[in-house]
């Protein structure tokens, strides 16, 4: 199988135009069309539906393109490992990320990344559901959680400091808790009904069961419900840093830090070569967020 034909097919799949894909690779429209036809003949399947205006992937084409990208990525990674060839990131980078973090912090980082690597395109899925990377065909996922999946390789991108907070109006009406046990007298907002909150006190770990009348599955909704005065909650600093700086939210119990091993992670399957496009994103985000991420120093 001709690798140049594979590269051409991948570009045609993403540009929906064989002539445009051929132009990017220095081929005339006639030669590009002939190469695609040769690839289809070699495989014994039709990869693209052709019209006079554009092309689209067939069902077989949809199935094949992901594996074609893996082949090219593996070759580029192999070249990069021994310092030869042009390992410049290229192709489509498929990313899965949590909805709130993705909108607030990943999306603002992407424009400069694509400017730096113009041969890359990004397919981003935002979901709070943990996605199977291999089954879903994703190159990398961004996760804010404790890492427990040993089948994945994880790189820490940034801290995910979590704090207890409430709105000033809520505290004016219900009082200020001074110890974790005081939270039993308050309405607590929980994420996904996770109601076991752990604190580190002078004499060790303190565990409480949070109780309240509102729970949701979205971090931004947790924050906004807290701002609205519904109760006390745990928030990631990356989610609430602006509200904490402006005074819309007040950090509580600073003498009793939350017990948490969470961080912002980049994860990818251990069964795959680390393609240049994946490595480039990881390196870029580590630099973008910095050793102390901006949400931990905002307003300081």
N, C-alpha and C positions, 0 to 999 in steps of 0.2 A: 504493500500500500504506500502510495506516494505521500510524504509528509507535507509537501507544498500543496497538494490537493486538499489535504485535511485542513490546513490553515485557511485556504481559500473558502472552503465550505463553511468553516466557523464564522468567518467575516460575513459571508453571504447570509448566514442564518441570523446575524445580528443587525445587518444593514438592510435586509430585505431587498437586496439589489446585487445581482451577480456582477454587473458592469462596475458598480462602485467598489465592490470587494476586490475585483481584479485590478482596478486603478490603484488602490491602496498598495497592492503587491506588485505593481509595475507590469501588469498584463493588459492586453487589449481585450475588449468585450468578447470577441470571437474566441480567443484563446481561453479566457476564463470560463466561458460556457462549455467549451470542449473539455476542459479539465474536470468540471463538475460532472459532465456526462460520463467521463472515463471513471471517476470515482463511483458513480452509481452502477456502472457496468461491472466494476470489480466486486462490488458488494452484492450485486444482484437485487437491489431494492431502489425505489425512487425516494430521494431525500427531500426534494423541493418541488412544490407546485409552481409552475411558471405561467405568468400572464404577460401581456405586452407592457404592463406598467411596473409590476413588482413580482417578487417571489415570496412564498411562505413555506414553512416546514410541513412536510407530511407527518403522519403519526410516527412512522419509522424515523424520520428526520429528527423529531423531538427527542426520541429515545437515544439516537446515535450521537447527537451533538455534545451531550454531557461527557460521554466517554471519549469522544474525539478531543475535547478540551483537556481531559485528564492525560491523554497520551502526549499532547504537546507540552502540558505543564511538567510532566515527568521528564521529558527530554530536556527542557529548559533548566529544570532543577539539577539534573545530572551534569549539564554543562557548567552551571554555576558552581557546583561542588568542587570542580577541578579547575575553575577559573578560566574556562575557554568559552568561545562562542558569544553570541549576543543574547544575554539573559535579561534584557530589558523587559520589565513587566508588560504584558499584553494580554488581550482577550477579555473575557467577561469574568468579573470577580463576584461570586454569589455569596452574599452576606446575610446572616440571620441575626437579629438584635431585639432586645426588649423594646416594647413600644415607647415607653416614656423616655428611657435613656437614649434610644435611637433618635427620637425627635428633638430632644433638648441638646444633646451633645455630639452625637455621631453625624447627623446631617450637616451641622455647621462646619464640621471638619472636612467634609467630602470635597467641596469645590477646589480648595488648594491642592488636595491630593490628586484630583483628576487633572489639574493644571500641570502638576509635577510629572504625571505619567499619562500623557495624552493618548497612548495606545491602549489604555484600559477603559472598559466600561463597567458599570456597577449595576447589579440586580440586587436590590435590598428588600428583605422581608422583615417587617416589624410585627412582632407578636410576643405576647407574654407567655405563650406556651413553649415549653422546651421541645425543640425540634430535633429529630434524628438527622444528623448532618449527612450521613452516608445515604440513607434512604431518600432524603430530600434533595440530594445533589448539591449541597452547599460546600463552599470551599472553607468557610470560617464562620464562627459565631461569636458574638459579643455577649457575655453573660455577667450579671451582677448577682452573685450567689456564693455559697460555699462550694468548692469543687470536690465532688465525690465520684465522678465517673472516670474510672481508671482507663477506659478505652480511648480517652481523648488526651491530647497534649495541650497543656494550658500555659499561657504566658500572662503574667500579671501586667495590666496596663496602668492601673491607678487604684488608689485607696477608695473604699466605699464606707466611709465613716457614717454611722447611724446615730441619731439623736432622738431624745424624747422632747416633744414640743407641744405647745398649745397657743391659741389666740389670746391676746390680752383681754378681750371681752369675756371669754370663758373663764379666765383666771379671776377676773374681778368679781364674777358671780359665784364661782365655786371654790375659790381659794387656791393657794399655791402649795402643791405637794413638796415636802422636804425630805421624804424618804420613799423608797420604792413601795413600802407597805401602805403608804398614804393613797396609792393609786386604787386601792380597793374601794375608796370612797368617791371615785371619779368615774365618769363615762369614758371608756377607752375605745378608740376606733382601731379596728384590726384589718390587716391585709389577708385576704383569703381565709379568714377565721383562724389565723395563726395567733393564738392567745397566750402562749407561753413566752413571757419576757424575762430575760436574765440580766442581772446587774452585778457589777463587781464592787463590793463594799469593803470597808476596813477589815472585816473579819472573814472575807471570802465571798463566794457567789451567793446571790439572793435571787430566787425564782418566784415569780408571781404569775397568777392566772388572770389575765386582763378580761374585764367584763364591760360590755357596752351594748348599745342598740344599733350600731352601724358597722357593717363590714363590706368590703369591696375587693375586686380583683385587680385594681389598677393603682399604681403608685401616685399618679397625678391626682386621681380622685381622692385618695387618702389625704394628700396635702391640702387640696381645696376644701374638703370637708372639715379639716382642722382649722383652716383660715375662717370658715363660716361659723366656727364656734360650736361644732358638734361634740367636741371632746378633746382628749389627749391621745396622741398617737406616736408611733415610731416612724421617722422619716429618714431617708438617705439624705446626707448633706448635699449631694449633687442635685437632688430634686428640690430642696427647700432653701438653698443658700441665699437666694435673692430675698425671699420672704423673711428669713432670719436677719439679714442685714438691714432690711427696711423697717423691721419691728412688727410686721404683720404676724409673725410667729415668734414665740419666746422659747429658748432652749431651757429645759428643766433638768433638775437633778444632775448637774455637772460633776458633783462629787461621787456619783455612782454611774460610771460609764457602762454602756451596754456591752455584754459579752457577745462578740460576733467575729467570725472568721471570714466575713464576706469581703469581696474585692471586685473590681472590674477586670474581667478576664477575656482574653482572646483564646478560643479553643478551636482545634481542628483535629480530624481523625488521625490516629497514630498509624493507620494503615497506608497513609498517603505521603508521598514526597512533599516537602515544603516547597511549593512552587514560588518562583520569584514574585508573583503578584500577591501571594499571601504574606510572604516575608516583608514586602514593601509596605503593606498596610500595617502590619504589626509594628515595624520600626517607626513608621510615620506617627501612629497613635501614641506610642510611648513618648516620643518627642513632643507631640502636640499637647498631651495632658501634663507632662513634666513630672519631676520627682514629687512635687507637692502640687496636686491638681488645683486649678483655679477656683473650684468650688470650696476648697478647704482654706483658702486665703482671701476669699471675697469679702471686702469690707473691713479687712484687718489693717 
